[in-house]
Amino acid sequence: MKKTSFLVFLLCAAALPAKVTLSQAVADAWKISPALRGQQLEEQAAATARLTALRQKYFFLAFSGSYRYTSDKVEVTVADFPFPLAPGMAPGTTVLSAPSASVDMKLALQQPIYNGGVLDNAVKAEALRAAAEQHLTRLKKIELAGKVKNAFFSHRLFCKKRAALNSLLAKLTLHQGRLENLHREGLVRRSDLLEAMAKADEVRLNLEDLEQLIRSEALHFSTLCGHDPQDIEPPAASAGESYAAAREFFLASHPLLRALDQRLRLARLQKKTIAGSYLPQVNAFAELHYGRPGQNFFASRWTPYFAGGVSVSMPVFNWNRNGRDQSLADIAASKLELQRTDFVRESEKNLRQLFFHRESLGKKLSLLEGLAANAAENAGLKERLYEENQVDHSDYLAALTDAERYASMREEFLAQVELLEVGILTVIGKCEEE
């Protein structure tokens, strides 16, 4: 018997949905988010570009081949010599003649020697881009975590409202049943019964609206992370941090600020790259050729030969393009600084508003504790007075509704505090799941 009971218990436990933590739901949302995956691909692309820039500093090999035909060709005749070659040779006699067609295959090696720091700066630039993309990836994760938590706590808020309305509806239904019995005995007026029925129908209408909101928020949450909000284990309430601490964390760690800082460094580095591109560019090269006729174009045969040397290039005059390019880099840096300043100002404003709201909710919750207790006591008193025909039925219904409304408001404010904490963490760029 004990063995059978144990097996039944195991089967029941297996049939129950397993609870999932909210942190796990956030991690699952990161796995299935197309937007986050796209940003991670941008991060991978930046890392690959950095490796490409690094390899530009090393030598590289290139193979090329060519075929060339000319209608005219090099010829040396007897008349070209200042002295007679042999007796009896006419002046127009051809002595040497180059072929009309030439074929050349080349394997070339090139090694940069000096380029004004252009290649080194290119590596640094790609490293800055890669770092900026990493910060933007983290920003996507924080924003997605905020969406998941906001959807969960919104669903939880609507469920609490539904529970409060269901509690009120249960009391109204019970009261309506009593009134129906009393009305059949002629002890209460028909208007009292109609008032109770109308109030119950109003609650049912509100419940229908809430059901729609709950279904929509559950669908939104499921789309984000693949879980049903009913399967999520509610997290423990976290102690909210002060405004000063939140602002300090925002300025020191927000990923968008870090990404803008990297891009600002990149814009300043571009000025060095532009200046370096107008310095001498020195490259060493070595070439292995195999062609016909080769360097000796009078010998029409396949010949291998080697060529090597150093090439130097440097811009001399280009209508002050250097100055214009540097001005564009300065403008890009100024735009980034303005973007950063504007983002900090807007975020600080939003953060301060969230803290004002949190402070207001704290005061409201303190007041609601007393209001809810007084309203519950008042509803009990009005119920007894109504039964003794000392107050009107509408007064009792109003007291009963107020008691449930204050209790519902308390739960709603508690849920709003949780939503505010999510908003604060999202604004300052903090994610506990990282």
C-alpha positions as CSV (number, residue, x, y, z in Angstrom):
1,M,0.0,0.0,0.0
2,K,2.8,2.4,0.9
3,K,4.6,1.5,-2.3
4,T,1.5,2.2,-4.4
5,S,1.0,5.6,-2.6
6,F,4.6,6.5,-3.3
7,L,4.2,5.8,-7.0
8,V,1.0,7.8,-7.2
9,F,2.8,10.7,-5.5
10,L,5.6,10.5,-8.0
11,L,3.2,10.5,-10.9
12,C,1.3,13.5,-9.5
13,A,4.6,15.3,-9.0
14,A,5.7,14.6,-12.5
15,A,2.4,15.8,-13.9
16,L,2.7,19.2,-12.1
17,P,4.5,21.9,-14.1
18,A,8.0,22.5,-12.9
19,K,8.6,26.0,-11.5
20,V,11.2,28.1,-13.4
21,T,13.0,31.0,-11.8
22,L,12.6,34.4,-13.4
23,S,16.4,34.5,-13.9
24,Q,16.2,31.3,-15.9
25,A,13.4,32.8,-18.0
26,V,15.6,35.8,-18.7
27,A,18.4,33.5,-19.8
28,D,16.1,31.6,-22.1
29,A,14.9,34.8,-23.6
30,W,18.5,35.6,-24.4
31,K,18.8,32.3,-26.2
32,I,15.8,32.7,-28.5
33,S,15.9,36.5,-29.2
34,P,16.5,37.2,-32.9
35,A,17.5,40.8,-32.1
36,L,20.1,39.7,-29.6
37,R,21.4,37.1,-32.0
38,G,21.7,39.7,-34.6
39,Q,23.7,41.9,-32.3
40,Q,26.0,39.0,-31.4
41,L,26.6,38.5,-35.1
42,E,27.7,42.1,-35.3
43,E,30.1,41.5,-32.4
44,Q,31.5,38.4,-34.2
45,A,31.9,40.5,-37.4
46,A,33.8,43.2,-35.5
47,A,36.2,40.6,-34.0
48,T,36.8,39.2,-37.5
49,A,37.5,42.7,-38.9
50,R,40.0,43.2,-36.1
51,L,41.8,40.0,-37.1
52,T,41.8,41.2,-40.7
53,A,43.3,44.5,-39.8
54,L,46.0,42.8,-37.8
55,R,46.9,40.5,-40.7
56,Q,47.3,43.6,-42.9
57,K,50.6,44.3,-41.2
58,Y,52.1,41.0,-42.4
59,F,53.4,40.1,-45.8
60,F,51.1,38.7,-48.4
61,L,51.5,36.7,-51.6
62,A,49.7,37.2,-54.9
63,F,49.8,35.4,-58.2
64,S,49.1,37.0,-61.5
65,G,49.5,36.1,-65.2
66,S,49.3,38.1,-68.4
67,Y,49.3,37.7,-72.1
68,R,50.1,40.6,-74.4
69,Y,50.2,41.0,-78.1
70,T,51.5,44.1,-80.0
71,S,51.2,44.9,-83.7
72,D,54.6,46.6,-83.5
73,K,57.8,45.1,-82.0
74,V,61.4,45.9,-81.2
75,E,63.8,45.3,-84.1
76,V,67.5,46.0,-84.6
77,T,68.8,46.4,-88.1
78,V,72.3,46.7,-89.7
79,A,71.7,50.5,-90.1
80,D,71.4,50.9,-86.3
81,F,75.1,50.0,-85.8
82,P,77.7,52.7,-86.2
83,F,80.2,50.2,-87.7
84,P,79.8,47.5,-90.4
85,L,78.9,44.1,-89.0
86,A,79.8,42.0,-92.0
87,P,80.6,42.7,-95.6
88,G,77.7,42.4,-98.0
89,M,74.9,43.0,-95.4
90,A,72.3,45.5,-96.6
91,P,71.5,48.4,-94.2
92,G,67.9,47.3,-93.8
93,T,68.7,43.7,-92.8
94,T,67.2,42.8,-89.4
95,V,69.8,41.6,-86.9
96,L,67.6,41.1,-83.8
97,S,63.8,40.9,-83.4
98,A,61.6,40.7,-80.3
99,P,58.4,38.5,-80.4
100,S,55.0,40.1,-81.1
101,A,53.4,38.2,-78.2
102,S,54.6,37.9,-74.6
103,V,53.4,35.7,-71.7
104,D,54.3,36.4,-68.0
105,M,53.4,34.6,-64.8
106,K,54.3,36.3,-61.5
107,L,54.3,35.3,-57.8
108,A,54.7,38.5,-55.8
109,L,55.4,39.0,-52.1
110,Q,54.9,42.4,-50.5
111,Q,55.8,43.5,-46.9
112,P,54.8,46.9,-45.5
113,I,57.8,48.6,-43.9
114,Y,56.5,52.0,-42.9
115,N,53.1,53.5,-43.4
116,G,52.8,56.4,-40.9
117,G,51.0,54.2,-38.3
118,V,48.0,53.6,-40.6
119,L,48.0,49.8,-40.1
120,D,48.6,50.0,-36.4
121,N,45.8,52.5,-36.0
122,A,43.6,50.3,-38.1
123,V,44.1,47.4,-35.6
124,K,43.3,49.8,-32.7
125,A,40.2,51.1,-34.5
126,E,38.8,47.6,-35.1
127,A,39.6,46.8,-31.4
128,L,37.5,49.8,-30.4
129,R,34.7,48.8,-32.7
130,A,34.7,45.3,-31.3
131,A,34.6,46.7,-27.7
132,A,31.7,49.0,-28.7
133,E,29.8,46.0,-30.1
134,Q,30.3,44.1,-27.0
135,H,28.8,46.9,-24.9
136,L,25.9,47.1,-27.3
137,T,25.3,43.3,-27.0
138,R,25.2,43.8,-23.2
139,L,22.8,46.6,-23.7
140,K,20.5,44.3,-25.7
141,K,20.6,41.7,-23.0
142,I,19.7,44.3,-20.3
143,E,16.8,45.7,-22.4
144,L,15.5,42.2,-23.0
145,A,15.8,41.3,-19.4
146,G,13.8,44.4,-18.5
147,K,11.1,43.4,-21.0
148,V,10.8,39.9,-19.6
149,K,10.6,41.1,-16.0
150,N,8.2,43.9,-16.9
151,A,5.9,41.4,-18.7
152,F,6.1,39.0,-15.7
153,F,5.3,41.6,-13.1
154,S,2.6,43.2,-15.2
155,H,0.9,39.8,-15.6
156,R,1.3,39.3,-11.8
157,L,-0.3,42.8,-11.2
158,F,-3.3,41.9,-13.4
159,C,-3.6,38.5,-11.6
160,K,-3.7,40.3,-8.3
161,K,-6.4,42.6,-9.5
162,R,-8.3,39.7,-10.7
163,A,-8.0,37.9,-7.4
164,A,-9.3,41.1,-5.6
165,L,-12.3,41.3,-8.0
166,N,-13.0,37.7,-7.6
167,S,-13.0,38.1,-3.8
168,L,-15.4,41.0,-4.1
169,L,-17.6,39.1,-6.6
170,A,-17.8,36.1,-4.2
171,K,-19.0,38.4,-1.4
172,L,-21.5,40.1,-3.7
173,T,-22.8,36.8,-4.9
174,L,-23.2,35.6,-1.3
175,H,-24.9,38.8,-0.4
176,Q,-27.1,38.6,-3.5
177,G,-28.2,35.1,-2.5
178,R,-29.2,36.2,0.9
179,L,-31.1,39.1,-0.5
180,E,-33.0,36.8,-2.9
181,N,-34.1,34.7,0.1
182,L,-35.1,37.8,2.1
183,H,-36.9,39.2,-0.9
184,R,-39.0,36.1,-1.4
185,E,-40.1,36.5,2.2
186,G,-40.8,40.2,1.7
187,L,-38.2,41.3,4.1
188,V,-36.2,43.5,1.7
189,R,-37.0,45.8,-1.2
190,R,-36.6,44.8,-4.8
191,S,-34.4,47.8,-5.3
192,D,-31.8,46.4,-2.9
193,L,-31.6,43.1,-4.8
194,L,-31.3,45.0,-8.1
195,E,-28.4,47.1,-6.7
196,A,-26.6,44.0,-5.6
197,M,-27.1,42.4,-9.0
198,A,-25.9,45.5,-10.8
199,K,-22.8,45.8,-8.7
200,A,-22.0,42.1,-9.3
201,D,-22.4,42.5,-13.1
202,E,-20.1,45.6,-13.0
203,V,-17.5,43.4,-11.3
204,R,-17.9,40.7,-14.0
205,L,-17.4,43.3,-16.7
206,N,-14.2,44.4,-15.1
207,L,-13.1,40.8,-14.8
208,E,-13.6,40.3,-18.5
209,D,-11.3,43.3,-19.2
210,L,-8.7,41.9,-16.8
211,E,-8.9,38.5,-18.4
212,Q,-8.1,40.0,-21.8
213,L,-5.1,41.9,-20.3
214,I,-3.9,38.8,-18.5
215,R,-4.0,36.7,-21.7
216,S,-2.2,39.4,-23.7
217,E,0.5,39.8,-21.1
218,A,0.9,36.0,-20.8
219,L,1.3,35.7,-24.6
220,H,3.8,38.6,-24.6
221,F,5.8,36.9,-21.9
222,S,5.7,33.5,-23.6
223,T,6.9,35.1,-26.9
224,L,9.8,36.6,-25.1
225,C,11.1,33.6,-23.2
226,G,9.1,30.6,-24.1
227,H,7.6,30.1,-20.7
228,D,4.1,30.6,-19.2
229,P,4.1,33.2,-16.5
230,Q,2.1,30.8,-14.3
231,D,5.2,28.5,-14.3
232,I,7.5,31.2,-13.0
233,E,8.5,31.2,-9.4
234,P,8.1,34.7,-8.0
235,P,11.5,36.2,-7.0
236,A,12.2,37.5,-3.6
237,A,11.7,41.2,-3.1
238,S,15.0,43.1,-3.6
239,A,16.0,46.1,-1.5
240,G,16.0,49.2,-3.6
241,E,19.2,51.2,-3.9
242,S,19.4,55.0,-3.3
243,Y,19.3,57.5,-6.1
244,A,22.9,58.5,-5.6
245,A,24.1,54.8,-5.8
246,A,22.0,54.2,-8.9
247,R,23.2,57.4,-10.6
248,E,26.8,56.5,-9.8
249,F,26.4,53.0,-11.3
250,F,24.7,54.4,-14.4
251,L,27.6,56.9,-15.1
252,A,30.2,54.2,-14.4
253,S,28.8,51.1,-16.1
254,H,25.9,51.8,-18.5
255,P,26.8,49.9,-21.7
256,L,25.6,52.6,-24.1
257,L,27.8,55.1,-22.4
258,R,30.7,52.7,-22.6
259,A,29.9,52.1,-26.3
260,L,29.8,55.9,-27.0
261,D,33.1,56.3,-25.2
262,Q,34.7,53.6,-27.5
263,R,33.3,55.3,-30.6
264,L,34.6,58.7,-29.4
265,R,38.1,57.2,-29.0
266,L,37.6,55.7,-32.5
267,A,36.7,59.2,-34.0
268,R,39.8,60.7,-32.4
269,L,42.0,57.8,-33.6
270,Q,40.7,58.4,-37.2
271,K,42.5,61.8,-37.1
272,K,45.8,60.0,-36.5
273,T,45.0,57.6,-39.3
274,I,44.3,60.4,-41.7
275,A,47.5,62.2,-40.8
276,G,49.5,59.0,-41.2
277,S,48.1,58.3,-44.6
278,Y,49.8,61.5,-45.9
279,L,53.2,60.4,-44.7
280,P,55.5,58.3,-46.9
281,Q,54.3,54.7,-47.5
282,V,57.2,52.3,-47.8
283,N,56.8,48.7,-49.0
284,A,59.3,46.0,-49.8
285,F,58.5,43.6,-52.6
286,A,59.9,40.4,-54.1
287,E,58.7,38.8,-57.4
288,L,59.3,35.5,-59.0
289,H,58.5,35.5,-62.7
290,Y,58.3,32.9,-65.4
291,G,57.6,34.2,-68.9
292,R,58.4,34.3,-72.5
293,P,60.5,36.1,-73.7
294,G,61.5,37.1,-70.1
295,Q,63.7,40.1,-69.5
296,N,65.8,39.4,-72.6
297,F,63.0,40.1,-75.0
298,F,65.3,39.2,-78.0
299,A,65.4,35.6,-76.8
300,S,62.0,34.1,-77.5
301,R,62.0,31.3,-74.9
302,W,60.5,30.6,-71.4
303,T,62.7,32.2,-68.8
304,P,62.5,32.3,-64.9
305,Y,63.8,35.4,-63.3
306,F,63.6,37.3,-59.9
307,A,62.8,41.0,-59.2
308,G,62.9,42.8,-55.9
309,G,63.1,46.2,-54.4
310,V,61.4,48.9,-52.3
311,S,58.5,51.2,-53.3
312,V,57.9,54.6,-51.8
313,S,54.8,56.7,-52.3
314,M,53.6,59.9,-50.8
315,P,50.8,62.4,-51.6
316,V,52.1,65.7,-52.7
317,F,49.1,67.9,-53.6
318,N,45.4,67.0,-53.3
319,W,43.6,70.3,-52.6
320,N,43.9,70.0,-48.8
321,R,42.0,66.8,-48.6
322,N,43.8,66.0,-45.4
323,G,42.3,69.1,-43.7
324,R,38.8,68.2,-44.9
325,D,39.1,64.6,-43.7
326,Q,40.3,65.7,-40.3
327,S,37.4,68.2,-40.1
328,L,34.9,65.4,-40.8
329,A,36.5,63.4,-38.0
330,D,36.2,66.4,-35.6
331,I,32.5,66.7,-36.5
332,A,31.9,63.0,-35.9
333,A,33.5,63.3,-32.5
334,S,31.4,66.4,-31.6
335,K,28.2,64.6,-32.6
336,L,29.1,61.6,-30.4
337,E,29.8,64.0,-27.5
338,L,26.4,65.7,-28.0
339,Q,24.7,62.3,-28.2
340,R,26.4,61.2,-24.9
341,T,25.4,64.4,-23.2
342,D,21.8,64.1,-24.3
343,F,21.5,60.5,-23.3
344,V,22.9,61.2,-19.8
345,R,20.5,64.1,-19.3
346,E,17.5,62.2,-20.4
347,S,18.4,59.1,-18.4
348,E,19.0,61.1,-15.3
349,K,15.6,62.8,-15.7
350,N,13.9,59.4,-16.2
351,L,15.8,58.0,-13.2
352,R,14.8,60.9,-11.0
353,Q,11.2,60.5,-12.0
354,L,11.3,56.8,-11.2
355,F,12.6,57.5,-7.7
356,F,10.0,60.2,-7.2
357,H,7.3,57.7,-8.1
358,R,8.9,55.1,-5.8
359,E,8.9,57.5,-2.9
360,S,5.3,58.4,-3.6
361,L,4.3,54.8,-3.7
362,G,6.0,54.2,-0.4
363,K,4.0,57.0,1.2
364,K,0.8,55.7,-0.4
365,L,1.4,52.2,0.9
366,S,1.8,53.6,4.4
367,L,-1.5,55.4,4.1
368,L,-3.3,52.4,2.5
369,E,-2.4,50.2,5.5
370,G,-4.7,52.3,7.7
371,L,-7.3,52.9,5.0
372,A,-7.7,49.2,4.3
373,A,-8.0,48.4,8.0
374,N,-10.6,51.1,8.5
375,A,-12.5,50.2,5.4
376,A,-12.7,46.6,6.4
377,E,-14.0,47.6,9.9
378,N,-16.5,50.0,8.3
379,A,-17.8,47.3,5.9
380,G,-18.4,45.0,8.9
381,L,-20.2,47.7,10.8
382,K,-22.3,48.7,7.8
383,E,-23.3,45.1,7.3
384,R,-24.7,44.9,10.8
385,L,-26.4,48.2,10.6
386,Y,-28.0,47.2,7.3
387,E,-29.3,44.0,8.8
388,E,-30.8,46.2,11.6
389,N,-32.3,48.6,8.9
390,Q,-30.3,51.5,10.3
391,V,-28.4,52.3,7.0
392,D,-29.4,52.2,3.4
393,H,-28.4,49.2,1.2
394,S,-26.4,51.4,-1.1
395,D,-24.3,52.6,1.9
396,Y,-23.4,49.0,2.7
397,L,-22.5,48.2,-0.9
398,A,-20.3,51.3,-1.0
399,A,-18.5,50.2,2.2
400,L,-18.0,46.7,0.9
401,T,-16.7,47.9,-2.4
402,D,-14.3,50.4,-0.7
403,A,-12.9,47.7,1.6
404,E,-12.1,45.5,-1.4
405,R,-10.8,48.4,-3.4
406,Y,-8.3,49.5,-0.8
407,A,-7.1,45.9,-0.4
408,S,-6.7,45.7,-4.2
409,M,-4.9,49.0,-4.3
410,R,-2.4,47.8,-1.7
411,E,-1.6,44.7,-3.8
412,E,-1.4,46.9,-6.9
413,F,1.0,49.3,-5.4
414,L,3.2,46.5,-4.2
415,A,3.3,45.2,-7.8
416,Q,4.0,48.7,-9.1
417,V,7.0,48.9,-6.7
418,E,8.4,45.7,-8.4
419,L,7.8,47.2,-11.8
420,L,9.6,50.4,-10.7
421,E,12.6,48.4,-9.5
422,V,12.7,46.8,-13.0
423,G,12.5,50.2,-14.6
424,I,15.3,51.6,-12.4
425,L,17.6,48.7,-13.2
426,T,16.9,49.0,-16.9
427,V,17.6,52.7,-16.9
428,I,21.0,52.4,-15.1
429,G,22.0,49.4,-17.2
430,K,22.2,46.8,-14.4
431,C,21.3,43.2,-14.9
432,E,21.4,40.8,-12.0
433,E,21.3,37.8,-14.4
434,E,24.6,38.6,-16.0
